Amino acid sequence: MSVESPRISVLLPVYNGASFLAASIESILSQSFEDFELLILNDGSTDDSAAIARTYADERIRYFEHPNMGLAATLNKGAYIARGEFLFRQDQDDLSYPERFALQVAYLDKHPDVAVLGTWARIFVDGDSAVTYRYHRHPTTHVAIAFNSIFDSTFVHSSVAMRRSAFEAIGGYSCDPLRQPPEDFELWSRMCRQYRVANLDKVLIDYREVTSSMSRVLREDFSQRMLRISIENLRFWLDGSPFAMFSERLASIFRLDGLLPTQATDKPMIDLTLNQLGQTIGVSRDVHNWEYIHELQRIRHRLMRNYWLGRSRQIWVRLAVKVVFRVLKGLHG
């Protein structure tokens, strides 16, 4: 273990996280893999976060604070001052399991072509006295992740490990207000275009779901940014094909939840464009990838649901469409 050149730099951004920060820090310090530095990045907190962070005397911790500048800029600052080969993420209210770092480093060492590696996560709701768990079990293979990441994020941000060289080469997180939040989805979108990515099929982090998350507080603005990034992704993957002209329409059908009026010509467009996307991403080299097939079915299901909702103006017809597609989703998983 080297304090000056650790293998891992853990980026832990903090903004008014006093309630959960100690547990989060301790989950990092309890890792079985010890060759890391922990960068605690206080983004202008006004609570007791600073005092809590300063109580730890572990030589692997480096503490920084600055006026509030947002998550993307804070993470970019952390990456700039990081010393490690790998950048690991953790949020102030999440908990890493003790073997997380060891398993991710082992995978990255074995797969030098993989630039981004996430894990599965257990989700619990903050403040729920009767805790019931849900899980993020995202696809694990590059083809399935890259395909899904055209439309939505396929990583638990707090679980991700990245090669610092790839992060720097791609320019880090975008601080463009039209693209963040969701700064993570925007970054994964660019990563998938240039590098191979993966998820470990193990639950290695507890993810706290809070009602004050940005995706809930700024739901309309968040949705518009997701739409914008999806359009950019489609234009990239369809570049040079006759289906590129459908990028905005396909993304809008997917993201606008049936509010976009559709027409009969949209139905064949959906299937033909999805087929082209699969070929571009490389499904032909991985034809037995069941994860890709599952993601394709899931995305097509949502597109066709929204297509039929867009064709229906009467309330009772729209209700019937929602019921039918809910049943179909239950049948196919």
Secondary structure as UniProt FT lines:
FT   STRAND          8..14
FT   TURN            18..20
FT   HELIX           21..29
FT   STRAND          36..43
FT   HELIX           49..54
FT   TURN            59..60
FT   STRAND          61..66
FT   HELIX           71..81
FT   STRAND          86..89
FT   TURN            92..93
FT   STRAND          95..96
FT   TURN            98..99
FT   HELIX           100..110
FT   TURN            112..113
FT   STRAND          114..125
FT   TURN            126..127
FT   STRAND          134..136
FT   HELIX           142..148
FT   TURN            149..151
FT   HELIX           157..159
FT   STRAND          161..163
FT   HELIX           164..170
FT   TURN            177..179
FT   HELIX           183..194
FT   STRAND          196..209
FT   TURN            211..212
FT   HELIX           214..217
FT   HELIX           219..237
FT   TURN            238..240
FT   HELIX           242..246
FT   HELIX           247..255
FT   TURN            256..258
FT   TURN            264..265
FT   HELIX           266..281
FT   HELIX           283..285
FT   TURN            287..288
FT   HELIX           290..311
FT   HELIX           315..332
//
